[in-house]
Amino acid sequence: MNHEPSTINQPKVGIIMGSKSDLNIMQDAADVLKELGVEYEITVVSAHRTPDRMFTYAREAAGRGLKVIIAGAGGAAHLPGMVASLTHLPVIGVPVKSSNSIDGWDSILSILQMPNGIPVATVALNAAKNAGILAAQIISTADEQVVKNLVAFKEELKKKVEESAKEMEK
């Protein structure tokens, strides 16, 4: 698929992660956003090691034109929830199974179990691709080009399944 960006050079989605070591997972969000024609920015923002950077990023995101934030974190995974507490933008949390993780459950529960009033949409463990698709779906509510790109993307998924079925049924 070769989709056109919705708005040239204006990031609509911010992808942040607690550590550069999370990039191998979070890159999937960037890749699918690029495929769907959604401009994004990507950086490291640690809730624990750079709290001032996190506060600034979250508080300034909407003013810079972002519409959605995808936040990936492992271990205690406070980044998505803390960012959600600082902005009105939707935040999608990606639990990351880190090297010091308890099979990823610590990250999943830290992101999933948010208090009332501070929601974080949470995808499956290491499922940054789904976070990117969800962010694009949110963006599509106000961007017809992204709607077209998503429809084509989902049609391609359907086509792959149908081709697999035909191969198996021979």
C-alpha positions in Angstrom: 0.0 0.0 0.0 1.2 3.5 -0.8 -0.9 6.0 1.1 -0.8 9.8 1.1 -0.1 11.6 4.3 -3.1 13.4 5.7 -1.2 16.7 6.4 2.3 17.1 5.2 4.9 17.5 8.0 2.4 18.2 10.8 2.6 15.4 13.3 -0.9 14.3 14.5 0.4 11.5 16.7 3.1 11.5 19.3 4.9 8.2 20.0 6.8 8.2 23.3 8.5 5.6 25.2 10.2 5.3 28.6 13.5 4.1 27.2 15.3 3.8 23.8 15.3 0.0 24.5 11.5 0.1 23.9 12.1 1.3 20.3 12.2 -2.2 18.9 8.5 -2.6 20.0 7.3 1.0 19.4 8.7 1.2 15.9 5.7 -0.9 14.9 3.4 2.0 15.7 5.5 4.4 13.6 5.6 1.9 10.7 1.8 1.4 10.6 1.1 5.2 10.9 3.5 5.8 8.0 1.7 3.1 6.0 -1.7 4.7 6.8 -0.4 8.2 5.9 -0.6 9.7 9.4 2.2 12.0 10.3 3.9 11.3 13.7 6.8 12.2 15.9 8.7 9.8 18.1 11.0 10.3 21.1 12.0 9.1 24.6 10.2 10.5 27.6 10.8 8.8 30.9 8.3 9.3 33.7 10.9 8.4 36.3 14.2 9.7 34.9 13.0 12.9 33.1 9.7 13.9 34.8 10.1 17.6 33.8 10.5 16.4 30.1 7.3 14.3 30.5 5.4 17.2 32.0 6.4 19.6 29.3 5.7 17.0 26.5 2.2 16.2 27.8 1.2 19.8 28.5 2.5 21.2 25.2 1.3 18.3 22.9 -2.1 19.7 22.0 -0.7 23.1 21.4 1.8 21.6 18.9 -1.0 20.0 16.9 -0.9 16.5 18.3 -4.3 14.7 18.4 -3.3 11.4 20.0 -0.4 10.2 22.1 0.9 6.6 22.1 3.0 5.9 25.2 4.9 2.7 25.6 6.4 1.6 28.9 7.8 -1.5 30.6 8.1 -2.4 34.2 6.1 -0.1 36.5 4.9 1.6 33.3 3.8 4.9 34.7 4.4 6.9 31.6 1.0 6.4 29.8 -1.0 7.2 33.0 1.0 10.2 34.0 0.8 11.7 30.5 -2.9 11.1 30.5 -3.2 13.0 33.8 -1.5 16.0 32.2 -3.4 16.3 28.9 -6.9 16.2 27.5 -5.7 14.3 24.4 -6.5 10.6 24.1 -3.5 8.4 25.3 -3.0 4.9 24.1 -0.8 2.8 26.4 1.5 0.0 25.1 2.7 -2.3 27.8 6.2 -3.4 26.9 7.7 -6.6 28.2 11.0 -5.3 29.5 14.1 -7.2 30.7 13.1 -6.6 34.4 9.5 -7.4 33.8 7.3 -10.0 35.5 6.3 -11.6 32.1 4.8 -8.2 31.1 2.0 -8.4 33.7 3.5 -5.5 35.7 3.3 -3.3 32.6 -0.1 -4.5 31.6 -1.7 -3.9 35.0 0.1 -0.5 35.5 -1.4 0.8 32.3 -4.8 -0.9 32.4 -5.8 -0.2 36.0 -6.1 3.6 35.8 -8.3 5.5 38.3 -11.7 6.9 37.2 -11.3 10.2 35.4 -7.8 9.3 33.9 -8.5 6.8 31.1 -5.7 5.2 29.1 -6.7 3.0 26.1 -4.6 -0.1 26.5 -3.5 -2.5 23.8 -2.0 -6.0 24.3 1.5 -6.6 25.5 4.0 -5.3 22.8 1.1 -4.5 20.5 2.4 -1.1 19.3 1.0 -1.9 15.8 -2.5 -2.0 17.2 -1.8 1.3 19.0 -0.9 2.9 15.7 -4.0 1.6 14.0 -6.2 2.8 16.9 -4.5 6.2 16.7 -5.2 6.4 13.0 -8.8 5.4 13.6 -9.1 8.3 16.0 -7.5 10.7 13.5 -9.8 9.4 10.8 -12.8 11.0 12.6 -11.6 14.3 11.2 -9.6 13.3 8.2 -11.2 11.8 5.1 -7.8 10.7 3.6 -7.0 8.6 6.7 -10.5 7.1 6.4 -9.6 6.0 2.8 -6.2 4.7 3.9 -7.8 2.7 6.7 -10.4 1.2 4.5 -7.7 0.1 2.0 -5.6 -1.3 4.9 -8.4 -3.3 6.3 -9.4 -4.5 2.8 -5.8 -5.7 2.4 -6.0 -7.7 5.7 -9.3 -9.3 4.4 -7.6 -10.2 1.1 -4.7 -11.9 2.9 -7.0 -14.0 5.0 -9.1 -15.0 1.9 -5.9 -15.9 0.0 -4.7 -18.0 3.0 -8.0 -19.8 3.2 -7.9 -20.6 -0.5 -4.4 -22.0 -0.2 -5.4 -24.3 2.7 -8.6 -25.5 1.0 -6.9 -26.8 -2.1 
